[in-house]
Amino acid sequence: MLKFKDQVRFTASEIEQCRRIGIDLAGVKTNADYSKAVIELITTLERERPDLLEKIFRAVAARTDLPLPGKS
């Protein structure tokens, strides 16, 4: 990834890697665009595969020693 101020550019390889895990980087040109793409994936997982999203959250929490938020 290349960064300049708020602008970002991804290599073809990075775009392909992200596509494989469900992040669409087509048209992503800023940090905000990138955040939106990741949030889109999280929202889809929340709707379609909440069990997988929970597993991801637990793995991230364990790796970073951060507590999981309470369920609502």
C-alpha positions as CSV (number, residue, x, y, z in Angstrom):
1,M,0.0,0.0,0.0
2,L,1.2,3.5,-0.8
3,K,0.1,6.4,1.4
4,F,0.3,10.1,0.9
5,K,-1.6,12.2,3.4
6,D,-5.2,10.8,3.3
7,Q,-4.7,9.1,-0.1
8,V,-4.0,5.4,-0.4
9,R,-3.2,3.1,-3.3
10,F,-3.0,-0.7,-3.3
11,T,-1.0,-3.0,-5.5
12,A,-2.8,-5.5,-7.7
13,S,-1.6,-8.3,-5.4
14,E,-3.0,-6.5,-2.3
15,I,-6.3,-6.0,-4.1
16,E,-6.5,-9.7,-4.9
17,Q,-5.6,-10.8,-1.4
18,C,-8.3,-8.5,0.1
19,R,-10.9,-9.7,-2.5
20,R,-10.3,-13.3,-1.4
21,I,-11.3,-12.5,2.2
22,G,-14.2,-10.3,1.2
23,I,-12.9,-6.8,1.2
24,D,-13.6,-4.9,-2.1
25,L,-10.9,-2.4,-2.7
26,A,-12.1,-1.3,-6.1
27,G,-12.4,2.4,-6.1
28,V,-10.7,2.8,-2.7
29,K,-8.7,6.0,-2.8
30,T,-8.7,7.3,0.8
31,N,-8.4,6.0,4.4
32,A,-12.1,6.7,4.8
33,D,-12.9,4.5,1.7
34,Y,-10.8,1.7,3.1
35,S,-12.6,2.0,6.4
36,K,-15.9,1.8,4.6
37,A,-14.8,-1.4,2.8
38,V,-13.8,-3.1,6.0
39,I,-17.0,-2.0,7.7
40,E,-19.0,-3.5,4.8
41,L,-17.3,-6.8,5.4
42,I,-18.0,-6.7,9.1
43,T,-21.6,-5.8,8.5
44,T,-22.0,-8.7,6.1
45,L,-20.5,-11.1,8.5
46,E,-22.7,-9.8,11.3
47,R,-25.8,-10.5,9.2
48,E,-24.7,-13.7,7.4
49,R,-22.2,-15.4,9.7
50,P,-22.4,-14.0,13.3
51,D,-20.6,-17.2,14.5
52,L,-17.6,-16.5,12.3
53,L,-17.5,-12.8,13.3
54,E,-17.6,-13.8,17.0
55,K,-14.6,-16.2,16.4
56,I,-12.7,-13.4,14.7
57,F,-13.4,-11.0,17.6
58,R,-12.3,-13.6,20.1
59,A,-9.0,-14.2,18.2
60,V,-8.3,-10.5,18.0
61,A,-9.1,-9.9,21.7
62,A,-6.8,-12.8,22.7
63,R,-4.0,-11.5,20.6
64,T,-4.3,-7.9,21.8
65,D,-5.2,-8.6,25.4
66,L,-8.3,-6.4,25.0
67,P,-11.6,-7.5,26.6
68,L,-14.5,-8.3,24.4
69,P,-17.4,-5.9,24.7
70,G,-20.6,-7.2,26.2
71,K,-23.3,-8.5,24.0
72,S,-26.4,-6.3,23.5
